């Protein structure tokens, strides 16, 4: 797979020159950067706290395993520029697969472990994945049972490696993951163009299928420097529960610690009681990421003053952060900051723990170093301070485009600006506050869920369904959850929530995308052109769910 298959967006030469001059882009290939980091910090600890696949070791051990697996992939035909996907829980093998792919100069395609057959098949096919690493089973999910269906739709996959299935039959052409390490070890990391793709991270949006967001070595390096500069954890050792198959989970667990000599502690199941116990045993902080991670700990009866002191500092982003959550954290002695970004442009705005409480708790912060933002009205004109407008951003950590050139053309202009489709307000101090979004998505616990995808599937599996609107409804744990509003054929009763959930799961939809709120209406609120007014549906649902 070459970079030309995913044409990069346009960025003016003077802009990229400034990013290099200011140190945002260092033109370093990640294959060499990761190798050097793992060697420099070879004795640093890496722990996976898991009931199914626990592991403790060091970065040095992971490096040796990754070089061996890279050799096995190379022996099976994987070359620089090819794409290698992994769909694994927060296990050590995910780090090995990620590092090995990087060493080869191949492109990493992380896939969230709870994505269903439909999403995984699409991702493998769309990205022309050559090698795929997956689990045998995890929790209630049987990945092995799904594998033939997944691979049938992805003819480009020639190498399949399965973690956790060493003693049982595998589908044709599949091998145990450890078998990749049986051959010659890779001699040295490949050299790659720093402006070429290094990661394709999939995220849901207004399209029914996930969008493949392409990051280069330079944009990924810039994002890591942004995160380090923000220091959301206050320098404390942390326990990570965000999936490593998610872009930010991958950065926070497999790249930042290795590059900056911090221990790694992962959990593959976010159970608040277990997390609180691990925090106390290992003296760890936790709770950063989407709002759910923090509130699930604060709400648990096992949470004590000792835990609050261990948390100390958190950074929240990726989902709505109510002011009440910030005030609650402050009262508990926790310094909280908010940030704003997306997979496309990960760190647009943010704060520091040294900033004043108003900007940290009631806004989404100021533009990060090297980042520019502008707010425009519907006619593309700048809006005055204090007036809502659509947010456009430009910065060194912004992706180079999508795997779909049509999406790249729509989302980026000729001057390198990214259209976020979010609405915000800038105040007189330069702080941005997100007030609404144009994207038709639900952000459940930091995971983007396409409303269009769920709507299309509902229309397929629910008999006599005439129209459906999938909306975001508020949720105390996840910030938002998926709601479905149905308009049935006259005289036909709406199915129950359990029936709908079973139908969607049976059709291969990921569990996190299945509706958790259901409502039936005789008709929808509509615009003058008969378009469903989803904002009104969201308002009504929020009112019904209010205490």
Secondary structure, 3 states (H helix, E strand, C coil): CCHHHCCCCCCCHHHHHHHHHCCCCCCCCHHHHHHHHHHHCCCCEEEEECCCCCEEEEHHHHHHHHHHHHHHHHHCCCCCCCEEEEECCCCHHHHHHHHHHHHHCCEEEECCCCCCHHHHHHHHHHCCCCEEEEECEECCEEHHHHHHHHHHCCCCCCEEEEECCCCCCCCCCEEEHHHHHHCCCCCCCCCCCCCCEEEEEEECCCCCCCEEEEEEHHHHHHHHHHHHHHCCCCCCCEEECCCCCCHHHHHHHHHHHHHHCCCEEEECCCCHHHHHHHHHHHCCECCCECHHHHHHHHCCCCCCHHHHHHHCEEEECCCCCCHHHHHHHHHCCCEEEECECCCCECCCEECCCCCCHHHHHHCCCEECCCCEEEEECCCCCECCCCCCEEEEEECCCECCEECCHHHHHHHECCCCCEEEEEEEEECCCCCEEEEEECCCEEEECCEEEEHHHHHHHHHHHCCCEEEEEEEEEEECCCEEEEEEEEEECCCCCCCCHHHHHHHHHHCCCCHHHCCCEEEECCCCCECCCCCECHHHHHHHHHHHHCC
